[in-house]
Amino acid sequence: MSLSLHYRFNLLVIFCFLSIFYQKAGVAENAQDINLEPAPTWVIYYDVGAIDDIPTDEVSNGLHYHMVDNQIQVTKTGERTAYTRYVETIVNQSGLESSSQLNFNFDPSYQRFALNSLFILRDGQRLDRLQSAKKSLLNTESELKKQIYNGSLTLNVLMSDLQVGDTLDYSYTRYGANPVYRNSFSYGRNINWSVPLNIQHLRVLWGKSKPLFVTPINATPTINKNELGEFTEYQITQLKPQMVVTPSQLPAWYDAYSSIYFSESENWSDVVNWAKPLYQFAIHSSVKKVADDIQSQYPDQSAQIVAALKYVQENIRYVGLEMGANSHVPTAPEETLKLKYGDCKDKVSLLIAILAALDIQAFPALVDTEYTKLLKDRPPAANLFNHVIVSLNYQGKQIWLDPTLINQTGSLSNLYQPDYGYALVLKSSEDKLTSMAGPSDGSYTHITENYFIPKKHEQKVKLSVATQYSGEKLLNTLGRLERDGKKKVADNYEIYYQKAFPSLVSVGEMTVSVDDKEGTVSINEQYEIEHYWRTGDEHYEADYYPTEVRDAVFKPEQIIRTAPLALAFPNNINNHFEVTFESDGWDFDDEEFVEDNPFFSFHKTISFKANTLKLEFDYRAKVDHVAAEQLDDYLAARDRLIDEAYFGLLKYIKSEVSDNQATVEDEKLFSALQIIIVIYALGLLFIIMSWVSESRKRPEFADSHFYPMSGLKFLILGVGTMGLYDIYWTYRNWHAVKSKNNTDIMPIARGIFSPIWFYPLFSVLRKDSIERFAKNKVMFPLIAIIFAVAYLTITFASSYSEHLLVSVLGLLTPLLFMPFVLYINSINNKSDGAYKYNSQWKLRQVVALILCVPLVAYTLALETPFLPGDSVRTESQLLDGDLKFLYRKQVLPANETIQYFYSDAFLSIRDDGNGFTNQRVFSYWLDEHEGFQLEVASYDQIKNIEVEYGVDDSNTVITIKRRDSSDFMLFVSTIDGGDKLFFNMLNKLWKKNK
């Protein structure tokens, strides 16, 4: 029989078995076979109270829960009945969609399900829908994708007349418990939610003579204990329990919720005594034959253990028939061997039997793949486990084996086993959980990228990549190869590298090799890159990023948090680059960097020998999480790693430009500057001539008062001309005052010195207002004083500081004149006369704006990182792109921080700059003929530092004199005393480190 036919035959057997099982369980499609009955008499019916005060902004999935009620009764013989009631309001359409169908799961092999009540609360009415709602029993098999057949049924209740705003009140009861637990009771319940809840009731009626152990987790709820006849009652009521808001990226074992557990198991030995007998089987002859075959092939006992494990992993496929007691009772090993399928407990029983036939003692070990580390905080209970593996002791070492894993490889000494946190080993006298934590170096990724760089930059670069995986990453890689196929995986790898090199193409078949002894898988790829180099201003450049390492120390989505941040663990990564140059002339300094902290270790080494550059980036995670209070430390360590996990390569372009060509380029630049100067000169000449011409024929307006004009035009001209128009406007008003009063004043002088004459102008306008209206309509004198002081201060500050804030305030000074403008306009007729004439736009004013706006933009840009600026700066004030330029030009290494920096360039700091770090001083510039020039000196190379402070607008000159008698100069701006800050800090660091 072929494999496919064999597989189909087994599925047919499973289908027939399930069909018979469902028939015996009494599965029906008719509503008459569905139990509709009142709740048990022992149930307390709680009043839900008023249905109001719905926090609509906090609800999730369109539902608000008013009450959740769980009541459980356990009789003296262990019979179990569980009653549940929900009262929930449908807030929106999403809630209507989810509540219009109610689904209730139960296992018919040991449970009887009854729907007790179903009401709709609408407009004060209580509508009974228990009989009228459409009900169906469905065989859903929710775990079928996992090859698990649990035999559960789902009662589906379809509501036909539900509306947004309705409140559903429904209850149901499950009778019975899984007989596999032999009436051993345990129950756990969360007592806070991630959504708003008004009332939560939890009630347990305990009828057994044995004590019931109650264990709260992450909470101290009030538990009311009462004696009710033959029962002991435990009751908890929570009114509006606090919502749980959990951040993202939590460890799998972290539980932010509060819960309470009820269990009759006093200690873990009770659970062992329950579970251990389930795995007691005699060694069948068929199992003995498998063991004999293994023993004949592998004389070494450690090899026998691995062979037995692989036999079960590879020959027994995973299928779980977990109906009723079958959820925990394993199939006999010989039966599993015959069927060639089974779930975790079946595979474990078979593996233990084979090992026993090899005279190797092994035990089942119960684990939980969801609770993992949380298991140690839970009270002893039989239902806390969802998986079983094998435990054995070999040469004094605890060995864990999971026969459900696939693609596991390696010898016993390096066999990788996922850490499930804690396990309960089922052997006599075992009374505690055992930690599964082991060495963290068994799961790693080694990536080696080899680049061959030819002499000419236009030639193709060859890249070979060798990647080796072990442990969990091996399992994931082999699983991906089996699932997606080798070709698709190879295509994905090619696409991955094309993100860095768009012209990259594969030039050979990807090879995969598995080392069964070492437990590794190796993947090799071959590529060619047509356009390897990126073109810079005067160089070619390439970057090497250890992406796997950088991704391992990710930045959290939520920085402010009270819960731990999950880290991948174990996680060991080695990114190795080897760059071989065909041409000579390359030279690199050896470097080493170590970052060691409580979260990870990182080691970087750079070496160069025989024309080969080697870059090694090694990362090893130490923990699986970062505590919330340690997050700042982690982020700081991450920043240090990110700064170091990079290497930039530069190849300078040889100049092929002749002196004549360079002269032509210089002449072009000079010509452009000449054109700009001529344009501004002609523009200024036009403005002056236009104003003189207009002054001669400007009409007189006898009825006008002062100098009225549009407020919007005043603001545009004032801001657009950097306050120059304020001077002209002030001059025109003082000219009007002189003409009206025939006073001997100089309007042009008062305009030029408008900050001084601001308040006197207010006094004139206030006097005019009092004469006209018998009151001051301009503005309060105190405000005028404040405005005058502000105007004078801003004007004074603009003369001595070029700070961005001062520049912005200088542009906004026209706003101080607006009360004057508005008052003057209010006493003039806006429909004709002077206001209309002065509000019209003249060509000279437009030209003035065209000339001034670029100057305004440039002035503001000087105070941003986008232009060099006129003042001394720190590293935080430089653009990341400019810093990377300095790194690529080897002005300074990426791990040093610039203390102070100044550039005298016009448009870009890439043309000129000087500064210092805590290790060195540097100065660079772009020479017209020689290109990029650089002077660098470490502090121990400096003999003396001399300074000549600048006067007025001239730069301060700092001369760095080396011990070898050479020197170079730094040019630093005097603005805001930056030159003194610059020199004092430089001198301090030099004296400290020389």
C-alpha positions, 0 to 999 in steps of 0.5 A: 500500500502506498503512503498516500493510500495508507494515510487515507485508510487511517483517516477513514478508520478515524472517521468511522470511529468518530461517527460511531462515538458521536452516535453513542453520545446521542448527537442530535439535530433536533431541538427536542434533544437539547436540554432546556430546564431550570437552573439547579435548586441550589443556585443563588439567583443574583439581582443584576441591578440597574442596567445603566452607566455603560462606559461606552468608550472602554468596552471591547467587541461592542459588549458591556458585561454587567454580571458574570456569575459562576457557581459550582457544586461538588457533592460528597461523592465528587459529582460536579455541577457548574452553573454560569450566567452572563448579563451583557449589553449590546453597545454597537454593531460589533456586539450585535454580530457576536451576541446574535449567536451564542455557542456553548461547548461540552463533551458528551462523553461525560457531560450533560449540558442544559440551557437554563434561561435566555432573556432579552431586556429591552425598554423595561421588559424581560422577553423570554427567548428560551423556547423561540431561539433557534438551537443546533448541535454542531460537531465543530472539532476546534482543534482539528488543525492540530491533528487533535480530535476531542469529540466536543459538541457545540450548542449554537443558539441563533437569536432572531430579533436582537437589537443594539441596546438590548441586554442579554441575560442567559445561563446554563449548566454543565453536569459531570466532570472528566472521569480521568481525574477520578473525582479529584476536583480543581478549578481556577478563575480570573477575578479581574478582566481586561474590559469593564465589568460591574459585578462578578460572583464566584461561589463554590459549594464543597460537599467532600469531607476532604479539605478544599485548598483555596489559593488567590494569585496576584490578589487578596479577595474577600472570601466568605466561608459559610457552612450550609448543611452538608456543604461548605460555601465559598463565596467571592463578590467583586464590584467593578473589579479593576480593569487590567491593561497590559502592554504589548511584547510581554513574556509568555509566562507573565500574568497580569491578571488576578485569579483564584484556585480551588483544589483538593490536592494538598501537594504535588505528590497527590497529582503524581499518585493520580497520573503515575498509574496511567503510564504503567505498561508491560513491555510487549514483544513488538516493543522489545523488537524495536529496542533490539533493532536499536541496540544492534545498530547502536552499542553506545547507550547515549546513541540508543536514547537518541535512536529511540527518540527519533524512532518515535518522532519519525515513525509515529505521526501526531494524531490525538483522539482526546474524547473524554478520558482519552484526553489523559489516558495513553494508549498502550505502547504496542497499540500505538506502534501498530497504529503508527499514530498517537498524541503526546501521551501515546508517544511518551508511553511508547518511548518510555517502553522502548527505553525500558526494553533497553534497560534505560529508566525514564519517566513521564513528565507533565508540563504546560506549554502556556503557563511555563514558568507560572506553573510554580506559582499555581497550587497543585492540581491535575488539570494544570498540564497540557503536554507530557514529555520524557525525563531521564537521568543520564550520567548524572545529568537531567535529560528532557525528551519530547517525542512530538518534536519533528526535525530534531537532530544531534547527539544526546550531549547537544540535543536541543529541548525547548524550556517549558519552565517547570515539569512534574516528573511522575516517579515515586516520592516526587513531591515538587516541580522540577525546573527545566532551565538548562544551558542557553548556548545550545540554540544559535545562529551563525552567519558568515558573509564573504565579499570579494571586492574587485579592483574597479568599482564598476565590476561585480562583487561576489557574495557568499553566505554561510548560515548555521542554525542549531536548537530552536532555530534549527527546528524552525528552519527545517520546518520552514524548508519542509513547509515552503520548499527549498526553492521558495526559501531560497527566493526569500533569502534572495529578496532579503539581500536585495533590500540592501543590494537591489542589483543582487542576483543568485548565481548558484543553487542554495545548498542545505546540509544537516549534521546529525552528530552536531545537531546543526543545519547549514545553508549556503548561498552564492550571489553577485552584486552588479552595483555594489557601491553607493556613490557619494560626493567624492567617494564610493561607500558600502555599509555592513550591518549585522541585522540579526544582532540589531534586530535582537535588541528591538525598541519596545512599542510601549516605553512607559510600562509597568510590566516586563518586556519579553526578549528572545531567549535563548538567543545567540547570534554571530554575524561575521563579515569577511571582505577581501580586496583585490586591490592594494592600498587598503588599511584599517585599524584593529578595533574591539568593543565589549558591551556587557550588561544584565540583559545581553553581552555584545562583542565586536572585533575588527581586524585587517590582514592580507587584504582581508577585513574581518568584522565580528559581531557576537550577541548572546542574550542573558535573560528572557525579559527586562523588568519594567524598572530596568527598561531605561538601562536596557534602552541605554545598553541597546543604544550603545550596541546600535552605535557599534553594530555597524561598519562603513567602507569608503573608496575615494574617487580619483580626481579626473578633472583637469585644472581647466575644468576646475577653473570652469566650475569655479567660474560658473560658481563665481558667475552665479554669485555675481548674478545674485549680487547684481539682481539684489543691487538692481532690485534695491535700486528699483525700490529707491527710484520707485519710492522717490518717483512716487513721493514726488507725485503722491497725492495729499489727503487733507482728511486723513489722520496719521498713516492709515493702511491695511493691517494685513498688508502691514503684517505681510510687509513687516514680517516679510522684510524682517521688520524693515517696513516697521521703520518706514511705517513709523517714519510716515506716522511721525511725518504726519505728526510733524505736518499736522502740528508744525513741530520741529522733529526729524521723522526719518530719525524717529523711524530709524530708531523706532524702538526708542520712539515706540512709546512716544508714538503711543503717547501721541495716539493716546492724546489724539484718542482722548481729544476725539473720544474723551478716552483712550482707545489705543491700548492700556498704557501698561501694555504699551510700556510692556510692548515698548520694552519688548520691542527694545529688548528684541531689537537689542538681542538681535544685535548680539545673538542669532539664536533661533528664538531671537530671530523668530521674535524679531520677525514678529515685532510687527505684531506690537504695532497692530494696536497702533495700526488698528486705531489709526484705521478706525479714525480714517475712512476705509472706503476712500482717501489715504487708507485706500491709497496706502493699502494698494500694493505697489510693484516696489513692495512686491520686489522688496518681498521677493528680495527679503523672503529668501534672506528671512528663510536663510536666516531662520535655517541657519539656526536649524541643523539643516544649515551650518549656522553661525554659532557653536553646536553640540552633537545633538544639534547635528543631523544624523546624515551629517554625522554618518558623513563624518564617520565615513570620512573617518573624521571620528569613530562612531563610538565617540561623541562630539563635545563642540562643533563649528562650521564656517561653511555656507550651505553644508557642514560637509564643506568645512568644520572643526570640533573635538570629542573626548578623545581627539580634535579635528578640522576638515575642509573641501579644497578646491584642487585637492578635495577633502582634507582632514587634520586630526590629533589625539590629546596625547599628540598635542604639545600646546593649544593657542587661542586668538579671540576674534573681535566683532564679527571675526572668528576666534582662531585656535591653533593646535600644535602637535609634538611633531612640530606640525600644527593646524587651526580651528576657526570658531564663531564668537556668537553667544560666547561659543568660542569661549565655551569651545576653547575652555572645554577643549583645553580642559579635556587636553590637560586631562588626557595629555 
